Amino acid sequence: MPQTPVLLILAGGASSRMWPLREKSLIRFGTEPLLINQLQRYHTLGFDEVVIVANPENRADIATLTARLDSIHIQIAVQEQPKGMGDAILQAAPLLADHADSALYITQVHDVVDDLLHEAMLSAYRAAPGTTHLAGYEMDDYFPGGYMVVDGAGRISGIIEKPGPENRPSNLVSIVAHIHSHAGRLFAAIRAEYASDKPGDDHYERAMDALMKRYPFQAVRYGGHWSALKYPWHVLDIMEYFLSQIDGQIVAESAFIAPTASLVGNVFIGEGAKVFPGAAVVGPAYIGAGTIVGNNALVRGSMVLNGCNVGFTTEVARSYVADGCQMHACRVLDSVFAPNVNFSAGCTTANLRMDHGNVPSMVKGQKLYSGRDKLGAMIGQDAFLSVDVMTMPGVKVGERAQVGPGTHVLHDIKDDQRIYVKQEIVIVES
């Protein structure tokens, strides 16, 4: 049986599209950051030789986090600038000099899939180790991605980017789960594309196209879960996946659950958490260590991490709330909070357009539609929203921003901005 391929995890690139959130590979879902969770899953599947491609900003954090995983041999390469996937792969090549003749499994840290996909990929590779295997995600509706050109036996002869709904060559969208049969051959093909000086940043895709003309490429069909963390609202997709993994009611021994509190469905309650009288946690839901769910509060379909206060009568629904957030008598709906957000009494994240349409959000000056008919706010670390603030659907509030009382937030607020509504006090003598 062939050896398990070397695993190459792409965790570099830029996270600017995730603003006001920080580095996406380090966002924690439950007890572990996404990268560590992914590594633990890969190790269970048999991978013990890993190269992670980081960027200059996240390299130190990744090194610190992975240092405790002594059962996996992890090396870190750095992509200095986001020059595309081909450049990222080549940064790993010097670390894989002793594995030039080995198979290479390329994945992205921000793609979350079921273990079934990786098991299918490994099974296909072991059955045909001389073939390169690419995951093909089965989609009935059109998706603006790369579609595989395949024959009846699943042999891939090309990938067409964004062909349009009427010109799809198959129903298989290429996702980054690729087992290349020969790492050195792949590196040489990518270098040849860079040497050609052709414009664009699709050197990896062009290298694969060249290799397909000479060597066999096979599609591995997959129809399970796939979430990609690209924009800040995608945190909710990843959160929903991890919440779906909670099975039963898992309550830490040191947690306090009041006799008149309710735990309904699949819930996780962490160490030292407190759920006070009249409160309800409705699964799937995750309550982190040291978090307080106050009297008559409601948390449902949400992930509230460590050290948060979900105060009296607060509702948190279908939302991701990071460490240290403070909420009191407010409504957090379909929203994403970075650490240490203060969401004061009476605040609400509006989540529904009047026309019930797809909620847009601005990303780097461009209006993008989220694909969600309910989407609240995305709020950056250390932001402070005063009493009775209301955010409109899809808005983003930057890090350390301050929003004065009674303000209706209609547009994105930049990092460190302070906005407030001027009030005129009129006193009428009787």
N, C-alpha and C positions, 0 to 999 in steps of 0.2 A: 504494500500500500504506500502511495506517495506521502511525503511529509506534509504536515499542515503548512500552508503558505505563510510567508512573512506578511504581517498586517501593516498597512500604511494608512494612517488616519489623518485626513486633512482637517486641521483645526486652525489654519492661518486665515488669510484673507482679511478683509476689513469688516467690522461690525457696525459701520456707520448707519446702515439701514435699520439697525435695531434701536436707534435713539428713541426715547431717552434712557433705554436700558444699556447696560454695559456688556462686556464680552459674553457672547451667547454660549460658548462651551462651558462657562463657569456658572451659569444659572442653575440653581439647585432645585431639583424636583424631589421632595421628600428629604431624606437624610444626606444625599450625596449630590454634588454637581453633575451635570449631564455627562461630561467627559468621563468621570470616574464610574458612573453607572454603566456607560457604554463599555469601558474597559473590563469591568467585572463580568459583564455578559459575554464578551469575547473570550475571556479567560475560561469561563465555564464551557465554552464551545471548543476549547483546545488550543487557542492561540497563546503562545508564550514568547514570541519574538515580535516586537512592535516598534515601529517608528512613527512618531507624531510630528507633523509639520505645523509649527506654531508661527506666530508673528512676533515682532519685537515687543509689542505691548503685553502679550499674554504668556510669553515664554517663561518668565520667572514664576508666575502663578501655577502654570502647568507643571513645571519642575518640582515645585513644592508639593503639589497635590499628589503627583505620581510617585514621589520618593517613598511613600509608605507601602506601595504595591510591590513588595519584594519578590512575589511569586512570578512576576512577569518581567522579562528583560525589555526595558523601555529606553529608547534613544529619542532625542529631540533635535529636529532640524528647524531652521528658521528661514522663512520666506520674508526677506527684508521689505519688499513692496508687493502689493496685490497685483501681480502680473499674469494671473490666470492659473488654471489648473496644471498646465504643462510645466510651468516654471516651479510650482509648488512640488511636483513630483521629482523634478531634477534636483531640488535642494536635498532630497533624501538619498539621492544616488551615492554620494560618498560614504554614507553610513551603511550602505548595502553592498559594498564592494565584495564582501565574502559571500554574497547571496546572488550574484549576477546570473547564475544558472538556475536559481530557484523560482518558484511561483510567487506572485505578489498579489495580495488581496487589497484593493483600494476602496476605502469608504470615506464618508464625511461624518464628522462628529455630530453635526446638526440634523442628520437624517435618522429618524427613529422608526424602526421597523420591528416586526415580530422576529423572534429567534428562528422561526420556520424558514425565513428567507435565507439566513446564513447557513442553516442546516442543508437547505436545498442546493445552495451554491457549493458547499463543500462536498456534498454527495455527487454533484455533477462533475466536479473537478477530479474526485477520486476515480470516477468511472472513465474519465477521458482526460488524463493529466497533460496531454499534449495540445489540448484545445483551450482557447481563451473563452471564458464564460462571462456574459453580461446579464445582469438582472433586467427583466422586462416587466414593468408594472402594467397589469391589464386594466385598461380604462375604456368604458363605453362612451362617456362624454368626452368632448374635445378638451385637451390640456395643452397649453402653449409651451411645449417642450420638444425634445428630440424623439422621433418615432423610428423604430427599427424596421428595416427592410429585411424580411425573413422569408425563407421558403417553407414548404410543408414540413420539412424535418427540423425546423428551427434554426437552420444555418443563417447567420447574419451576413448580409453583403453590403450594408450601409446604414447610416443613421441620418435622417432628414430633420433638420431643425425647423420647428414651427411651420409645418406644411399647410396649415389651414384645415378646417373641419372636413372639407370635401376632398382633400388630397392625401389623407392619411394612408400610408402604405400598409399599416397593420393597426392593431389595438394595443401595441406594446410601446410604452413610454420608457425610455432609458433612464434608469436611476443609478446613482453612483454606488454600485456594489459590483465590482469588476475583479475577477480573478484572471490575471495575465499569466500564461503558462511559463514565460521566460522574462524575468525582470530586465536583464541586460538588453534583450532585444527591444523591449519597450523604451528604455532610456535612449537607445541609439536612434530609434524612430522619432522620438520627441526632439532630440538634438538636431536631427536632419531638418525638421520643420523650422526650428529657429534659425538654422544656417541659411534657409531659403529666403529669409527677409520678407516673407509675405506679410501683409498687414493683418491686424486682428489679434485676438488673444485666444484663439481656438486651436492652439498648437497640439494639444492633447487629442482633440477630436480628429484633426487632420492626420495625426500619427496613427490613430486607430484605423482610419479609413485606408491608409497605405498598407498597414499590416493585414487588413481583411482581404486584400487582393492576393496575399501570398500564403496566409496561414488561416486555419479554421477558427471561426468565432461562432459561438453557440448561445442562443437565448435561453435563459432560465426564467420561466414564467412565474409570476407572483401576483397574488390578489389579496394579500392581507393588509394589515395596517401600514400606512406610510404617512408620516408627518415630517415636514421640513421646517426648520427654524430659520426663517429668512427675515421676517418683519416682526415688530413687537407683539402684534396680536396673535402670532403663531405660538406664543407661549401658552395660550389657552388650549391649543390643539395638543401640544406635548403634555400639558397638565392633565387633560382628559385621558390620554393614554395611560399615564402612570396611575391616575386614580382608578382606572379600570382594573389594575393589577391588585388592588386591595381585596382581600377575600375574607369576609366575616368582620367581626368587631375585635380590633386589636387595641387593647387598652393597657398602657404601662402600669405597673404596680404602684408607682408613686403618683399617678394621676388621681385627681379628685373629681368624682361625678356625683353631683347632688341627687338625692333620691327623687326629686321632682323634675330633674333634667331628663331629656330624651335623646337617646342614640338610636337612629333609624337606619337600617341597611348597612352597607359596607363602610366602616369608618376606622380610622387610625387615630389614636389619642396618645401623644408622646409623653415622655417623662416629665413629671411635675406640672402638667397641664391641669387647668381647673375649668370645669363646666358647671356654672352656678344654677341655682333654682330657676325653673321656668325656661331655661335655654334649651335649644334643640340643635343637634348636629345630624344632618340628613345626608346619607351617603349617595354616591361615593364622595367621601370627604376626608381630608387630612388635617389634623390639628397638631402643630409642632410642639416641641419641648418648651415648657414654661409659658405657654400661651394661655390667656384667660378668655373664656367665652362667658360674658356677663349675663346678669339676670335678663330673661326674656329675649335674649339675642338668638339669631338664627343663622347658621352656616350650612349651606347646601351646595352640593356639586362644586366644592371649592377646595383650594389648598392654602392653608394659613400656616406659615412657617413659625420659627421659634420666637419666643419673647414678644408676642403681639398682644394687644388688648382689643378684644372685640367687645366694646362696651355695651351698656344697658340699651336694650331694644334695637341694637344694630342688626342689619341684615347684610350678609355677604353671600351673594349668589353667583355661581359659575365664574368665580374670580380667583386669580393668583395673587397672594399677598405675601411678600417676602418678610424677612426677619425685622423685628422691632417696630412694626407699624402700629400706630395708635388710632383707634376709631371709637367714636362715641355717639350714640343716638343718630346713626347715619345709615346710608344705603350705598353699598358697593356692588355694582351690578355689571357682570361681563367685563371686568376690568383687570388691569395688571398693575400692581404696585411694586416698585423697587424697595429696597430696605429703608426703614426709618422714615416712612411717610407719615405725616400728621394729618389726619382727616377728621376735622372737628365736628362738633355737634351740629346736626341739621344738614350736613353736606350730602349731596347725591350725585352719582354718575349716571346721567341720562343715557339710556342704551338703545333707544328705539326711535327711528325717524317717523315723522307724522305720516309719510306715505308707505311705511313698512318696507322701504327699499333697502338695498345693499348699502351698508355704512362705509363711506370713504374715509381716508385719512391721508394727510400730507406726508410724503417721504422725500426728503432732499429736494423740496420745491415742486414735487409732482404729486397730483392727486391720484391715489391708488384706491381701488375698491377692495375691501377686506374679504369679500365673500361671505360676510356674516350679516344677517338682518338684525342682530343684536350685538352691539359692541359699545362698551363704555369708554373709560379713559385709561391712558397708559401714563403713569406718573413716576418720575425719576427719583433717585435716591435723595433723601433729606429735604424733600419738598414739604412746605407747610401750607395747608389750605385752611383758612379760618372758618368761623361758624357761618353756616348757611351758604356756602359756595356751591354752585351747581355747574358741572361740566357737561357740555353737549356731546353727543355720540361721536366717538372716534378721535377726540382731541388728545393732545399729548402735553404734558407739563414737565419741564426740564428739571434737572438736578438743582437742588437748593433754591428753587423758585419759591416766592412767597405770594399768596393770593389773599387779598383783603376780604373782610366779611361781606356777605351778600352779593358777591360778584358772580355773574354768569359768564363762564369761560366759553367763548364761541370759537376761538382759534388757538393754535398751539402757542405755548409760552416757552421761551428760550431758557437755557440754564442761567441761573442767578438773576433772572428778572423778578421785579416786584410789580404787581399790578393790583389796583384797587379802584373802587368806585367812589367818587367824591360825593359827599352828602351835604345837603344844605339843611340846617336846623332852623325851623321857623317856630317862633314862640308867639302865640296869640294871647294877649292879656284878656281875661274875662271881664 
